Amino acid sequence: MGNRLTQIYTRTGDDGTTGLGDGSRVSKDHLRVETMGDVDELNSLIGVLLCEALPAESAALLTDIQHDLFDVGAEICIPGHRVVAESRAAELEKEIDDMNQHLLPLKNFILPGGSRAAGLCHHARTVCRRAERRLVALSHSEPMAIALHLYLNRLSDLLFVLARHLNRHVNVPDVLWQPERHK
């Protein structure tokens, strides 16, 4: 990283624009900026989740994911820049499989919740899905690497399974959806 942030405010965005990593400027409501913002929000939410008492392996996984999300943001911020390998999605699949083998099979849909950590994980999953939808929308007008699509799709799956794993870790049951509870 060649630049050091010695001054946080620049006033260059006072006109409603922001700079991309390639030096170009776009409106702050540009779809690329919205997508970067969703990825940043997801990363921040994972940071909040990491403030919880988590199993060491889960904390390490989430920390790796935070670094990945900075890479995802870099690709979105710098048009044409490629950093995230397609193989990273397969690595997330392995993590999902490893966690899932210790969980009871799902026979019902589950509601977000259980433990606080699981609730935060479900919240992160929904933000991840939003980031993925924005990325898809952005890719309709600007080329985006398939690795980003694969990564965000697998990450939302991982966050779902991780929420269940975190509930299991503290012996809190998943909250089962009861579709006909008022009949």
Secondary structure, DSSP 8 states (H G I E B T S, - for coil): -----S-S--STTTTSEEE-TTS-EEETTSHHHHHHHHHHHHHHHHHHHTTS---HHHHHHHHHHHHHHHHHHHHHHSTT-----THHHHHHHHHHHHHHTTS---SS-EES-SSHHHHHHHHHHHHHHHHHHHHHHHHTTS---HHHHHHHHHHHHHHHHHHHHHHHHTT---EE--TTTT-
